[in-house]
Amino acid sequence: MQTYNVDVGYLQEADAFDVNHLLPNWLPSANIFLARSASQAKVGVFGSLSQLDFNLWLSDLALSLPEHTGVSLDLVLSESQGVAHVNYSLVDRIPNIDPPIEADNPGFLNYALTWFRSRRPNVRIYATEGLFWVEGF
C-alpha cells in the first residue's frame, strides 16, 4: 500500500467550507475537445490550460479511468493577466489505487488549486473515482 504526504492546508482557511460544495463524483465537461483529450491522455502527456479548463479536463480524465485506477500529475500553477493557468504532466496511471483518508471531494478542486497557486505552486495531484488529493514537492 502506497503512503502519501497529503497536504490539506486549504481546508484550514476560514471560508473553505462556505465556498465549496460536495459533488457525488466528477462532473463531465460539455467541451468535447477537453473530453476527447482527457480520454486519450497517456502517461507523459503534458499541456497548459486555464485553471477552469484544467478542472474540466481532470474531471473527464478521472471519469475515463477504469474502476479502482488513479492518475498522478505534476502541476505548475500560475496566474497571468488575472487568469489562473495550470501546466500539467501526466506522471502515472495507478491500478488498484488506495486513496488516503485525507482525499477530498472534487467540489474542492478549484479552491484547493487556487490556494496552492499562492502558496506552493508546484504540486503533485492524484485523482480517482470521486476523489483527489495533493502532495507538495
QUIWO-V798988 format. One record per helix or strand of 3 or more residues. SS is the DSSP state (2 for helix, 1 for strand). FROM is the first residue (numbers start at 0). TO is the last residue. If there is no record, write none. Layout:
# QUIWO-V798988
SS;FROM;TO  SS;FROM;TO
This chain:
# QUIWO-V798988
2;8;11  2;31;38  1;45;49  2;50;63  1;68;79  1;82;94  2;105;118  1;121;127  1;130;135
